[in-house]
Amino acid sequence: MNKLYRLSVTIITLNEADRIERCLESVKDLADEIIVFDCGSTDATLDIVRQYTDKIWQTDWPGYGVQKQRALAQAQYDWVLAIDADEALDPELQESVRKLLYEPRGNKVAIKMPWAVTIYNKRLDHGRSARSPLRMVWREGASFTDDAVHEKIVHGAGETVTLKGRLLHFTHRNYGHANDKNTKYAWLGSQKYFAKGKRCHSLFSALLRGFWTFNLVYFIRGGVLDGSVGFLIAMNYAQNSYNKYAGLWTLTRMEKLDNKSKKAEST
């Protein structure tokens, strides 16, 4: 059977030498081109990448959404797989993507891939893994939002499907890395919400957000079935949620005080 469609793979990187090869190995036999945007790696990341592609751009860091859009803008082919450097397609998912490239597309424009967070030597099949992020789109009409964190892919009108297999996500190197990453993402999330006009007027609501996130990950999405690591991850995400809204509360508070001060000066 002849291949009907070609695939561009885009990856953004920064000091991913310990994880990037696993990612590249999982897509090398599927991709017609691999596009890498790096924002200043000082380890062996680019040495490893050069073994798989010469389509490498070294840039500043404008935030996740803008950087992924830069990479998408360089893609030439029909389908685009935007995969993170700490992810990899398992064999079943590789086969699902291959099948997609050899069969008529129909009205498909967006592809979701079931997650499998792998952390502390355990693959989590529930909890935080109980969702399927959008990772692959029909290039025409596709773009990334310019959000600094938790960016989204915008795609053209059509069908969204979920493939079989798992997208392995090696999210944290160790617990210290988890804490650093969660703190960074929480503050970026606070600023993102504030910039979009969202406000938090009570620390109690931030606390409730944390409780809700724990219940969502641990009970509703079945993280309890992932054992002790599942509990730890649910607690981490609850803390992250609390920190995000606590940060938003501080921004809201400072805005109120600033407005009050300006009002006093004008009277």
C-alpha positions as CSV (number, residue, x, y, z in Angstrom):
1,M,0.0,0.0,0.0
2,N,1.3,3.4,-0.9
3,K,1.7,6.1,1.7
4,L,-1.0,8.8,1.2
5,Y,0.2,11.5,3.5
6,R,3.5,12.8,4.8
7,L,4.3,13.7,8.4
8,S,6.2,16.6,10.0
9,V,7.3,16.2,13.6
10,T,8.0,19.3,15.7
11,I,9.8,19.4,19.0
12,I,10.9,22.2,21.2
13,T,13.9,21.6,23.5
14,L,16.1,23.0,26.3
15,N,18.6,20.7,28.0
16,E,16.9,17.5,27.2
17,A,19.9,15.3,26.5
18,D,18.7,12.6,29.0
19,R,15.3,12.3,27.3
20,I,15.4,13.5,23.7
21,E,16.8,10.3,22.1
22,R,13.9,8.2,23.4
23,C,11.5,10.7,21.8
24,L,13.4,10.8,18.5
25,E,13.7,7.0,18.3
26,S,9.9,6.7,18.6
27,V,9.2,9.0,15.6
28,K,12.1,8.5,13.3
29,D,10.5,5.8,11.1
30,L,7.3,7.8,10.8
31,A,8.5,11.3,10.1
32,D,9.2,12.7,6.7
33,E,10.9,15.6,8.5
34,I,11.8,16.4,12.1
35,I,11.9,20.0,13.1
36,V,13.6,21.1,16.4
37,F,13.5,24.5,18.0
38,D,16.0,24.9,20.8
39,C,16.3,27.9,23.1
40,G,19.8,27.6,24.4
41,S,20.7,24.0,25.5
42,T,24.1,23.8,27.2
43,D,24.1,20.0,27.4
44,A,24.4,17.4,24.6
45,T,20.8,17.9,23.3
46,L,21.7,19.3,19.9
47,D,24.5,16.7,19.4
48,I,21.9,14.0,19.8
49,V,19.3,15.8,17.6
50,R,21.8,16.2,14.8
51,Q,21.9,12.4,14.5
52,Y,18.3,12.5,13.4
53,T,17.7,15.8,11.6
54,D,19.5,18.9,10.3
55,K,16.3,21.0,10.6
56,I,17.3,22.8,13.8
57,W,16.6,26.4,14.8
58,Q,18.3,28.0,17.8
59,T,16.2,30.8,19.3
60,D,15.3,32.9,22.3
61,W,12.5,31.7,24.7
62,P,9.2,33.5,24.0
63,G,7.0,31.0,25.9
64,Y,5.5,27.6,25.0
65,G,2.8,28.7,22.6
66,V,4.9,31.0,20.5
67,Q,7.8,28.6,20.3
68,K,5.6,25.7,19.2
69,Q,4.0,28.0,16.6
70,R,7.4,28.9,15.3
71,A,8.1,25.2,14.8
72,L,4.7,24.6,13.2
73,A,5.3,27.4,10.8
74,Q,8.3,25.5,9.4
75,A,6.4,22.3,8.8
76,Q,5.9,21.3,5.2
77,Y,3.8,18.2,5.2
78,D,0.2,17.1,5.5
79,W,0.1,16.0,9.1
80,V,2.0,17.6,12.0
81,L,2.9,15.8,15.2
82,A,3.8,18.3,17.9
83,I,5.5,16.1,20.5
84,D,7.3,17.2,23.6
85,A,10.9,16.2,24.2
86,D,9.9,14.2,27.4
87,E,7.4,12.1,25.5
88,A,7.6,9.0,23.2
89,L,5.1,7.0,21.2
90,D,4.8,3.4,22.4
91,P,4.9,0.7,19.6
92,E,1.1,0.4,19.4
93,L,0.7,4.2,19.0
94,Q,3.5,4.2,16.4
95,E,1.5,1.7,14.4
96,S,-1.7,3.7,14.8
97,V,0.1,6.8,13.4
98,R,1.5,4.8,10.5
99,K,-1.9,3.4,9.7
100,L,-3.3,7.0,9.6
101,L,-0.7,8.0,7.0
102,Y,-1.7,5.1,4.7
103,E,-5.5,5.4,4.8
104,P,-7.8,8.0,3.3
105,R,-8.1,10.9,5.8
106,G,-11.9,11.5,5.4
107,N,-12.8,14.5,7.6
108,K,-10.1,14.0,10.2
109,V,-8.2,17.2,11.3
110,A,-7.1,16.5,14.8
111,I,-5.6,13.5,16.6
112,K,-5.6,12.8,20.3
113,M,-3.2,10.3,22.0
114,P,-3.9,8.5,25.3
115,W,-1.3,9.6,27.8
116,A,0.7,7.3,30.1
117,V,2.7,9.4,32.6
118,T,5.8,7.4,33.6
119,I,7.5,8.5,36.8
120,Y,9.5,7.0,39.6
121,N,9.9,3.8,37.6
122,K,6.1,3.4,37.3
123,R,3.7,3.9,34.4
124,L,0.5,5.5,35.6
125,D,-2.6,4.2,33.7
126,H,-5.2,6.2,35.6
127,G,-5.3,9.6,37.5
128,R,-3.2,12.1,35.6
129,S,-2.9,9.7,32.7
130,A,-6.7,9.4,32.3
131,R,-6.9,11.8,29.4
132,S,-5.8,12.1,25.8
133,P,-4.0,15.3,24.8
134,L,-4.2,16.7,21.3
135,R,-0.8,16.2,19.7
136,M,-1.4,15.8,15.9
137,V,-3.2,18.1,13.4
138,W,-3.9,18.5,9.7
139,R,-1.4,21.3,8.9
140,E,-3.8,23.5,6.9
141,G,-5.7,25.8,9.3
142,A,-3.7,24.8,12.3
143,S,-2.0,27.1,14.8
144,F,-0.9,27.3,18.5
145,T,-2.3,29.9,20.9
146,D,0.4,32.3,22.1
147,D,-0.1,31.3,25.8
148,A,3.2,31.2,27.8
149,V,2.1,27.9,29.3
150,H,-0.7,25.4,28.7
151,E,-0.9,26.4,25.1
152,K,-3.5,24.9,22.8
153,I,-3.6,23.7,19.2
154,V,-6.3,25.4,17.1
155,H,-7.3,23.4,14.1
156,G,-9.7,23.6,11.1
157,A,-13.2,22.3,11.1
158,G,-13.5,18.5,11.0
159,E,-13.3,15.3,13.0
160,T,-11.2,14.7,16.1
161,V,-10.2,11.1,16.7
162,T,-8.3,9.2,19.5
163,L,-5.7,6.7,18.4
164,K,-4.9,3.4,20.0
165,G,-1.7,3.1,22.0
166,R,-0.1,5.3,24.6
167,L,1.9,8.5,24.5
168,L,4.5,7.9,27.2
169,H,5.2,11.0,29.2
170,F,8.4,11.1,31.3
171,T,7.3,14.2,33.1
172,H,9.7,14.5,36.0
173,R,13.3,13.5,36.4
174,N,13.1,13.4,40.2
175,Y,11.0,14.9,43.0
176,G,13.1,18.1,43.1
177,H,12.5,18.6,39.3
178,A,8.8,18.0,40.0
179,N,8.7,20.7,42.6
180,D,10.6,23.2,40.4
181,K,8.5,22.5,37.4
182,N,5.2,22.7,39.3
183,T,6.2,26.0,40.9
184,K,7.2,27.5,37.6
185,Y,4.0,26.3,35.8
186,A,1.8,27.5,38.7
187,W,3.1,31.1,38.6
188,L,2.9,31.2,34.8
189,G,-0.7,30.0,35.1
190,S,-1.4,32.7,37.6
191,Q,-0.1,35.4,35.3
192,K,-1.9,33.9,32.3
193,Y,-5.3,33.9,34.1
194,F,-4.7,37.4,35.3
195,A,-3.9,38.7,31.9
196,K,-7.1,37.1,30.5
197,G,-9.1,39.0,33.1
198,K,-9.6,36.2,35.7
199,R,-9.5,37.2,39.4
200,C,-9.3,35.3,42.7
201,H,-10.8,37.2,45.7
202,S,-10.4,34.6,48.4
203,L,-7.6,32.3,49.5
204,F,-10.3,29.9,50.6
205,S,-11.3,29.5,46.9
206,A,-7.7,28.7,46.1
207,L,-7.8,26.0,48.8
208,L,-11.0,24.6,47.4
209,R,-9.4,24.4,43.9
210,G,-6.6,22.3,45.5
211,F,-9.2,19.9,47.1
212,W,-11.1,19.7,43.8
213,T,-8.0,18.9,41.8
214,F,-7.0,16.1,44.3
215,N,-10.5,14.5,44.1
216,L,-10.5,14.8,40.3
217,V,-7.1,13.1,39.8
218,Y,-7.2,10.6,42.7
219,F,-10.9,9.5,42.8
220,I,-12.8,10.6,39.7
221,R,-10.0,9.7,37.2
222,G,-8.9,6.6,39.2
223,G,-5.5,7.7,40.5
224,V,-6.1,5.5,43.5
225,L,-5.5,2.5,41.2
226,D,-2.0,3.7,40.6
227,G,-1.0,3.0,44.2
228,S,1.3,5.2,46.3
229,V,2.8,7.0,43.2
230,G,-0.8,7.8,42.1
231,F,-1.4,9.4,45.5
232,L,1.8,11.4,45.4
233,I,1.0,12.7,41.9
234,A,-2.6,13.7,43.0
235,M,-1.1,15.6,45.9
236,N,1.4,17.3,43.6
237,Y,-1.3,18.5,41.2
238,A,-3.5,19.7,44.1
239,Q,-0.5,21.7,45.4
240,N,0.0,23.1,41.9
241,S,-3.7,24.1,41.6
242,Y,-3.6,25.8,45.0
243,N,-0.4,27.7,44.1
244,K,-1.8,28.9,40.8
245,Y,-4.9,30.4,42.4
246,A,-3.0,31.7,45.4
247,G,-0.7,33.5,42.9
248,L,-3.8,34.8,41.2
249,W,-5.1,36.0,44.6
250,T,-1.8,38.0,45.2
251,L,-2.1,39.6,41.8
252,T,-5.8,40.5,42.4
253,R,-4.9,41.9,45.8
254,M,-2.1,44.1,44.5
255,E,-4.4,45.3,41.7
256,K,-7.1,46.3,44.3
257,L,-4.5,48.1,46.4
258,D,-3.1,49.9,43.4
259,N,-6.5,51.0,42.2
260,K,-7.4,52.2,45.7
261,S,-4.2,54.2,45.9
262,K,-4.8,55.8,42.5
263,K,-8.4,56.7,43.5
264,A,-7.1,58.3,46.7
265,E,-4.6,60.4,44.8
266,S,-7.2,61.6,42.4
267,T,-9.5,62.9,45.1
